[in-house]
């Protein structure tokens, strides 16, 4: 019985069309400019040097307001989980900047 089932399966597979050929083409996209710049504040240079390669200013500035401890956790996660090349010595300045910017933001 097994041999018959195997033979039937082989016949079914032989009747299938071959996989379609796939052709890849080069493509490019142009992202819109992010005109927003980071405001001045303590630690701004550390943010520009360590965070701006992956995060646009508007993305950084639109984050929900969180505590200093949460920012420490977020920056730690970027370093350990996502392997972001963030200088460990810059972490306090990055956290200071994000807390400062959020505290300076008007309440909504």
C-alpha positions in Angstrom: 0.0 0.0 0.0 2.9 2.4 0.9 4.6 1.7 -2.5 1.3 2.5 -4.3 0.9 5.7 -2.4 4.5 6.7 -3.1 4.2 5.9 -6.8 1.0 8.0 -6.9 2.7 10.9 -5.2 5.6 10.7 -7.6 3.2 10.8 -10.6 1.4 13.8 -9.1 4.7 15.6 -8.6 5.8 14.8 -12.2 2.7 16.3 -13.5 3.3 19.7 -11.8 4.8 22.5 -13.7 8.3 23.6 -12.8 8.7 26.6 -10.5 8.4 29.9 -12.3 11.6 31.7 -13.1 12.0 34.8 -11.0 13.9 37.8 -12.2 15.0 40.5 -9.8 15.5 44.1 -10.9 17.4 46.9 -9.2 15.1 49.5 -7.7 15.5 52.6 -5.7 13.3 54.9 -3.8 13.7 58.5 -2.8 12.7 59.2 0.8 11.3 62.6 1.6 13.5 65.1 3.3 13.2 65.3 7.1 13.4 69.1 7.5 13.0 69.0 11.2 16.3 69.6 13.1 17.0 68.6 16.7 16.7 71.6 19.1 19.7 72.7 21.1 20.1 71.1 24.5 22.6 69.3 26.7 23.7 66.1 25.0 22.5 67.1 21.5 25.9 66.2 20.0 25.9 62.8 21.5 22.4 62.1 20.0 23.6 63.3 16.6 26.7 61.2 16.7 25.1 58.0 18.0 21.4 58.0 17.1 20.9 60.1 13.9 22.4 57.3 11.6 19.2 55.3 12.2 16.6 57.7 13.6 15.5 60.9 11.9 15.0 64.0 14.0 11.3 64.0 13.6 11.1 60.3 14.7 13.2 61.1 17.8 11.1 64.1 18.7 7.8 62.3 18.3 8.5 59.7 21.0 6.0 59.6 23.9 7.2 61.3 27.1 8.7 58.8 29.4 10.9 58.8 32.5 14.6 59.0 32.7 14.7 55.4 33.7 12.7 54.4 30.7 15.1 56.3 28.4 18.0 54.5 30.0 16.2 51.3 29.2 15.5 52.3 25.6 19.0 53.3 24.9 20.3 50.1 26.6 17.9 48.1 24.4 19.3 49.8 21.3 22.8 48.9 22.3 22.3 45.3 23.5 19.3 43.9 21.6 19.7 45.8 18.3 23.5 46.1 18.5 23.4 49.8 17.7 26.9 51.3 17.6 26.2 53.6 20.5 29.2 54.6 22.6 28.6 53.5 26.2 30.2 56.7 27.4 27.6 58.7 25.4 24.5 57.0 27.0 24.1 59.5 29.9 24.3 62.5 27.5 21.7 60.8 25.2 19.4 60.2 28.1 19.9 63.7 29.4 19.0 65.2 26.0 15.9 63.1 25.4 14.6 63.9 28.9 15.4 67.7 28.4 13.7 67.8 25.0 10.6 66.1 26.3 10.4 68.3 29.4 10.7 71.4 27.1 7.9 70.2 24.9 4.6 71.9 25.6 1.9 69.7 27.1 -0.6 68.5 24.6 
